[in-house]
Amino acid sequence: MPVTAALIEGRSVTPPKEPQAPVLVKVTRRGHGKISTGVHDRTYGDELYADGETFAVAGDIAEELEERGFVTFVPVEVAPVSKEKTKIKDE
């Protein structure tokens, strides 16, 4: 492990987390204007998500935002599989 300022100063060093799969979340009224989209405008500042907007975010971050009441999970709808067999036309 390389020597870093944190180690020299005696601070604890936590290893980075493994990235989690993204999930869909929807912003609640409580989260309106509190979650950044990651876009910054020089004139207006950070762009923020509004109430009712849906976006994808890593699973661990989504759990933390849900605990704070800022988002709810959006259930993923799976399209039903047709039981009919597809026929291939011979030309």
N, C-alpha and C positions, 0 to 999 in steps of 0.2 A: 504494500500500500504506500503510495507516495506521501511524503511529508507535506502537510498543508497547514495553513494558518490556524485552522480549527484544532488540529492535533497539538500544535505548539502551545496554543492558549489553553489547552485542556478542556475544550468544549466537546460534547458528544458528537459523534459523526454517525448519521444513519445512512445506510446504503440506499440507493435509489430504488423505488418500487418497480415491479414488473408492470408494463403497460397492460391495461385491461381492455376487453372488447368494448366498443362504443354501444351505448343504449340510447333510445329516444326518450326525451323528457319534455314536459310542457311547463312553462313558467306559470306560477300562481300569482294571485294578487299581491301576496307578501313579497314575492321575488321581483315584481315589476320595478325596473330601473336599478336593480342591484347586481345583475350578472352581466359582465362585459362580453361583447361579441368577439373581442380581440382586434377590433378595428379602431384606430385612433385618428381623429380629424384635428388638424392644428387649430381650427377656429372653434369647434364645438366640444372637443375632448373625446372621451371614449364613447363609442356607440354601445348602448345597453339593450338587452332584450326586454320586450314589453309583455304585459299580461296576456297569456294565451298563445304565445309563440312557441313553436316546437323546434328543437334542435338536438343533434347528437353530441354526446359527451362520454368520456371514459367512465366505466362502471363505478370505480371508487369515488370519483368526483361527484357523480350523480347521487350516490348514497349520502355523501356529506351535504350536498345541496338539499336533498329531501329531508334530512334530519333537521335542517334549519328552517324548513317549510317554504323554500324558494321554488321548488319544482315538484312535479308528480311524474311517475313513470308512465309512459304511453305503452299499452300492450301492443305487441307485434302481432299483426293479423297474418295468418298463413293462408294462402289461397287454397281452396279445396282442390284435390286432385280428381280429375275426371276418370271415371271407371270405364268409359268407352274406349275401345281400341281405335287407334288411328290407322286408316287404310292408306297405303301408298299406291298412287295411280301409276300404272305402267304406260309409258308412252311409246 
